[in-house]
Amino acid sequence: MTDFDVIVIGAGPAGCKTAELIAGNGYKVLVVEEHDEIGKPVQCTGIDSHRILELSGVSEKIVLNKVKKARFYSESKNYLELNSKKWVYVIDRHKLDFEIAKKAIKNGAEILTSTRFKDLNIEKDHVKVFTKNGSYTCKILVGADGPNSTVAKKANIDLPKNYLVGYQETIKGYFKENIVELWFGKNITPDFFAWVVPENEKWARVGLASKINAINYFRNFVDMRFHHILNKKDVLGGIIRYGLIKDSTYERILLVGDAASQVKPYSGGGIIYGLIGARFAANTCVEAIKSENYSHKFLNKFYDKQWKKKLSPAIKRGLILHKTLHLSNRILDIGINMLKPFSNMLENLDMDLLFD
């Protein structure tokens, strides 16, 4: 006998959605979260496609703003403006996490906060999970513990080597609340791009990512874009790991969400891909319990290979798109000017690159 059928490490959207779906099938699930409060600290810009409400299963009360326009700027302030035929949502990330966690609890899952995962031991008929507050046993362990997953480390699962450091502040100013700004250029950030995502007319989430010196690049960008800041709040930062993981499973263990690098390489967003991954993770856990098969071969076949059928084409396209972020300012300006006459044709682009 084990304490739980499944233990999930990490109470973010992917972890809690996995727990919700498994518990909804009548199995005993524990979610272990190291922080005191679910959804905090926030480590996400929180701009998502139309898929967010359907995949999360929560209501529009998580939505702070809706946008339908994006401006792609070069360093010279030349820009291409694109309209989206579907709403793009600026969400309250803390509320999103909390609402999915509530759904997991309603289905019967238990959540332990202020409980840091420390180690694991795979034994003959279970996994023993060690936390700072005690140990627990389960039939299968799900690592949903972010881009530097401790579960992956303890299970000797190799993570992609590509990473960026993201930094963001919410800045007070005067914004067009229906327009997102994306700024490109090696002097803005040599490895990624900067963003201005409005919550409303007065506040916007402003940030960028870089391999090194992210805060310095951020300060320079803010000086260029805003000249002076009236006020700021909600400072956040974190690692963005991207690329296609070689294998997201091990005996009795699987990774989901950012821990499995289910992340868009061109934007760093992980919520949509993580929620998709959660469905594959939950289905696999349920099938493993039913068949009493927790082998690496089984989990690889029914989880790793299946979620990759759905997401790996988008991740590979995203890796190609990511390389275009390193173009010179001159080439960016030429590209923007060439695309301007075709802006109407680009309205159908899928920001998740899923094409379904």
Backbone hydrogen bonds, N-H to C=O, Kabsch-Sander energy under -0.5 kcal/mol:
donor,donor_aa,acceptor,acceptor_aa,energy
4,F,137,T,-1.8
5,D,28,K,-1.7
6,V,28,K,-1.9
7,I,140,I,-1.7
8,V,30,L,-3.2
9,I,142,V,-3.0
10,G,8,V,-0.8
10,G,32,V,-2.9
16,C,12,G,-2.9
17,K,13,P,-2.2
18,T,14,A,-2.1
19,A,15,G,-2.2
20,E,16,C,-2.8
21,L,17,K,-2.3
22,I,18,T,-2.1
23,A,19,A,-2.8
24,G,20,E,-1.8
25,N,22,I,-1.4
26,G,23,A,-2.0
27,Y,22,I,-1.3
29,V,27,Y,-0.6
30,L,6,V,-2.1
31,V,110,E,-2.9
32,V,8,V,-3.0
33,E,31,V,-0.6
33,E,112,L,-3.2
40,K,37,E,-1.7
48,D,89,Y,-2.8
52,I,49,S,-1.8
53,L,50,H,-0.5
54,E,50,H,-0.5
55,L,51,R,-2.7
56,S,52,I,-2.1
57,G,53,L,-2.0
62,I,59,S,-1.3
63,V,60,E,-2.0
64,L,90,V,-3.2
65,N,90,V,-1.6
67,V,88,V,-2.9
68,K,178,N,-1.2
69,K,178,N,-1.4
70,A,82,L,-2.4
71,R,180,V,-3.0
72,F,70,A,-0.5
72,F,80,L,-2.8
73,Y,71,R,-0.7
73,Y,182,L,-3.4
74,S,78,N,-2.3
77,K,74,S,-1.9
80,L,72,F,-1.8
82,L,70,A,-2.9
82,L,80,L,-0.5
84,S,68,K,-3.1
85,K,347,E,-1.0
88,V,67,V,-2.2
89,Y,48,D,-2.9
90,V,65,N,-3.0
91,I,46,G,-2.8
91,I,89,Y,-0.7
92,D,62,I,-3.3
93,R,91,I,-1.0
96,L,92,D,-2.3
97,D,93,R,-2.4
98,F,94,H,-2.2
99,E,95,K,-2.6
100,I,96,L,-2.2
101,A,97,D,-2.3
102,K,98,F,-2.1
103,K,99,E,-1.7
104,A,100,I,-2.0
105,I,101,A,-2.5
106,K,102,K,-2.5
107,N,103,K,-1.5
108,G,105,I,-1.5
109,A,104,A,-2.4
110,E,29,V,-2.6
112,L,31,V,-3.2
113,T,111,I,-0.6
114,S,35,H,-2.5
115,T,33,E,-2.6
118,K,130,F,-3.2
119,D,130,F,-1.6
121,N,128,K,-2.1
123,E,121,N,-0.7
123,E,126,H,-2.7
127,V,138,C,-3.1
128,K,121,N,-3.0
129,V,127,V,-0.6
129,V,136,Y,-3.8
130,F,119,D,-2.9
130,F,128,K,-0.5
131,T,134,G,-2.5
132,K,116,R,-1.8
134,G,131,T,-1.4
136,Y,129,V,-2.4
138,C,127,V,-2.0
139,K,4,F,-0.8
139,K,5,D,-1.1
140,I,5,D,-1.4
141,L,252,R,-2.8
142,V,7,I,-2.9
143,G,141,L,-0.5
143,G,254,L,-3.0
144,A,9,I,-2.4
144,A,142,V,-0.8
149,S,146,G,-1.2
153,K,149,S,-1.6
154,K,150,T,-2.8
155,A,151,V,-1.8
156,N,153,K,-1.1
157,I,152,A,-2.9
158,D,156,N,-0.6
164,L,240,I,-2.2
165,V,210,S,-2.8
166,G,164,L,-0.6
166,G,238,G,-3.3
167,Y,208,L,-2.6
168,Q,236,L,-2.8
169,E,206,V,-2.7
170,T,233,K,-2.7
171,I,169,E,-0.7
171,I,204,A,-2.9
172,K,231,N,-2.7
173,G,202,K,-2.6
175,F,201,E,-2.4
177,E,175,F,-0.9
179,I,176,K,-2.0
180,V,69,K,-2.4
181,E,196,V,-2.4
182,L,71,R,-2.9
183,W,194,A,-2.8
184,F,73,Y,-2.5
188,I,185,G,-0.7
189,T,185,G,-2.6
194,A,183,W,-2.5
195,W,207,G,-2.9
196,V,181,E,-2.3
197,V,205,R,-2.9
199,E,203,W,-2.4
200,N,203,W,-1.7
204,A,171,I,-2.0
205,R,197,V,-3.5
206,V,169,E,-3.1
206,V,204,A,-0.6
207,G,195,W,-1.8
208,L,167,Y,-2.0
209,A,193,F,-0.9
210,S,165,V,-1.9
217,Y,213,N,-2.4
218,F,214,A,-2.3
219,R,215,I,-2.5
220,N,216,N,-2.1
221,F,217,Y,-2.3
222,V,218,F,-2.7
223,D,219,R,-2.2
224,M,220,N,-2.0
225,R,221,F,-3.1
226,F,222,V,-2.9
227,H,222,V,-1.0
227,H,223,D,-0.7
228,H,226,F,-2.8
230,L,172,K,-1.0
233,K,170,T,-2.2
236,L,168,Q,-2.7
238,G,166,G,-1.9
240,I,164,L,-2.8
241,R,239,I,-0.5
242,Y,162,N,-1.6
245,I,243,G,-0.7
245,I,260,A,-0.5
250,Y,253,I,-2.6
252,R,294,Y,-2.3
253,I,250,Y,-2.1
254,L,141,L,-2.0
255,L,248,S,-2.3
256,V,143,G,-2.5
259,A,256,V,-1.1
260,A,257,G,-1.5
261,S,258,D,-1.6
262,Q,257,G,-2.2
263,V,261,S,-2.0
264,K,269,G,-2.9
267,S,264,K,-0.8
268,G,264,K,-3.0
274,G,270,G,-2.2
275,L,271,I,-2.4
276,I,272,I,-1.9
277,G,273,Y,-2.8
278,A,274,G,-1.9
279,R,275,L,-1.0
279,R,276,I,-0.7
280,F,276,I,-1.3
281,A,277,G,-2.6
282,A,278,A,-2.8
283,N,279,R,-2.3
284,T,280,F,-2.2
285,C,281,A,-2.4
286,V,282,A,-2.4
287,E,283,N,-2.3
288,A,284,T,-2.7
289,I,285,C,-2.3
290,K,286,V,-2.4
291,S,287,E,-2.4
292,E,288,A,-1.0
293,N,288,A,-1.8
294,Y,292,E,-0.5
299,L,295,S,-2.3
300,N,296,H,-2.7
301,K,297,K,-2.1
302,F,298,F,-2.6
303,Y,299,L,-1.9
304,D,299,L,-1.3
305,K,300,N,-2.7
307,W,303,Y,-2.9
308,K,304,D,-1.6
309,K,305,K,-1.2
310,K,306,Q,-1.1
311,L,307,W,-2.8
312,S,308,K,-2.0
315,I,311,L,-2.6
316,K,312,S,-2.8
317,R,313,P,-2.2
318,G,314,A,-2.4
319,L,315,I,-2.0
320,I,316,K,-1.7
321,L,317,R,-2.4
322,H,318,G,-2.3
323,K,319,L,-1.1
323,K,320,I,-0.5
324,T,320,I,-0.6
324,T,321,L,-1.1
325,L,322,H,-1.5
326,H,323,K,-1.4
327,L,324,T,-1.4
332,L,328,S,-2.5
333,D,329,N,-2.5
334,I,330,R,-2.1
335,G,331,I,-2.8
336,I,332,L,-2.8
337,N,333,D,-2.4
338,M,334,I,-2.3
339,L,335,G,-1.9
340,K,336,I,-1.5
342,F,339,L,-1.8
343,S,340,K,-1.5
345,M,342,F,-0.9
346,L,342,F,-0.9
346,L,343,S,-0.8
347,E,344,N,-1.0
348,N,345,M,-0.5
349,L,346,L,-1.6
351,M,349,L,-0.6
353,L,350,D,-1.7
